Amino acid sequence: VRWLILVFAIMRNLFIIFLLAHVNACMFYVIGVEAEAGGRASWLDLVSDEQRPLVGEMYLRSLYWVLGHLTAAPVDSSLAPQNQLERLFTVCTILVSLLVIGGSLSSMTSTIAELGKLNSDFVETKRQLQSYLKSAGVHWELSARIITFALHSYTRRKALSLDASVLGLLSERLKSELAVNQRSRYFWDHPLFANVKEEHPEVYRDICEAFNPHVYADCDVIFNSGRVAKCMYVTHTGTFRMTFKPRPNF
């Protein structure tokens, strides 16, 4: 998911650059056409009438020229502004390129820094586990299972809950509404909770707040028959396997 965020940020910046380049390329081409129609010198004059390409190819050359200025890349040496308006447009394009490059680099840097911060906690947790298991002399197979489950649990908990520091910024009312919005989808299909939600919305809100996320490994014993029930389990991901042992006859 984190890498998808980074890819999305890159694609967004590329789209903004292309959209801006498309608009500027169309403007540069229109400026050239208007100057040529008015009998003034134009960048279109650099292409002889006998070899004048189609509109699509001229647009492509204009787009290539604009992209070169926007991204500080080499431009088409055969194209150059030929009148005052084209020179002014070129200056404006160069100034805009400074904003585009600066904004894109700033956005990419902040995104990478944010991803690095998120990943640093993950890496530190993994490092602590490896160091502890190695110093305790735990067998490599058990160590691998512990690290795999711990990292999976870490990722799931991060996805299902907010840090206490962030949650503390919300009012009690907003916390309740957030809990109801997040967890209601697990209770909608149950007639009991549906009835509680309609008849006693404040009780339903308290129920949603009372649930806490837990992550279990394969073969973990969640509860045993015969014991007093202290809570209720709602499965979000995965399945339970119930095993019944025959009771001895006395």
Rosetta blueprint (number, residue, H / E / L):
1 V L
2 R H
3 W H
4 L H
5 I H
6 L H
7 V H
8 F H
9 A H
10 I H
11 M H
12 R H
13 N H
14 L H
15 F H
16 I H
17 I H
18 F H
19 L H
20 L H
21 A H
22 H H
23 V H
24 N H
25 A H
26 C H
27 M H
28 F H
29 Y H
30 V H
31 I H
32 G H
33 V H
34 E H
35 A H
36 E H
37 A H
38 G L
39 G L
40 R L
41 A L
42 S L
43 W H
44 L H
45 D H
46 L H
47 V L
48 S L
49 D H
50 E H
51 Q H
52 R L
53 P L
54 L L
55 V H
56 G H
57 E H
58 M H
59 Y H
60 L H
61 R H
62 S H
63 L H
64 Y H
65 W H
66 V H
67 L H
68 G H
69 H H
70 L H
71 T L
72 A L
73 A L
74 P L
75 V L
76 D L
77 S L
78 S L
79 L L
80 A L
81 P L
82 Q L
83 N L
84 Q H
85 L H
86 E H
87 R H
88 L H
89 F H
90 T H
91 V H
92 C H
93 T H
94 I H
95 L H
96 V H
97 S H
98 L H
99 L H
100 V H
101 I H
102 G H
103 G H
104 S H
105 L H
106 S H
107 S H
108 M H
109 T H
110 S H
111 T H
112 I H
113 A H
114 E H
115 L H
116 G H
117 K H
118 L H
119 N H
120 S H
121 D H
122 F H
123 V H
124 E H
125 T H
126 K H
127 R H
128 Q H
129 L H
130 Q H
131 S H
132 Y H
133 L H
134 K H
135 S H
136 A L
137 G L
138 V L
139 H L
140 W H
141 E H
142 L H
143 S H
144 A H
145 R H
146 I H
147 I H
148 T H
149 F H
150 A H
151 L H
152 H H
153 S H
154 Y H
155 T H
156 R H
157 R H
158 K H
159 A H
160 L H
161 S L
162 L L
163 D L
164 A H
165 S H
166 V H
167 L H
168 G L
169 L L
170 L L
171 S L
172 E H
173 R H
174 L H
175 K H
176 S H
177 E H
178 L H
179 A H
180 V H
181 N H
182 Q H
183 R H
184 S H
185 R H
186 Y H
187 F L
188 W L
189 D L
190 H L
191 P H
192 L H
193 F H
194 A H
195 N H
196 V H
197 K H
198 E H
199 E H
200 H L
201 P H
202 E H
203 V H
204 Y H
205 R H
206 D H
207 I H
208 C H
209 E H
210 A H
211 F L
212 N L
213 P L
214 H L
215 V L
216 Y L
217 A L
218 D L
219 C L
220 D L
221 V L
222 I L
223 F L
224 N L
225 S L
226 G L
227 R L
228 V L
229 A L
230 K L
231 C L
232 M L
233 Y L
234 V L
235 T L
236 H L
237 T L
238 G L
239 T L
240 F L
241 R L
242 M L
243 T L
244 F L
245 K L
246 P L
247 R L
248 P L
249 N L
250 F L
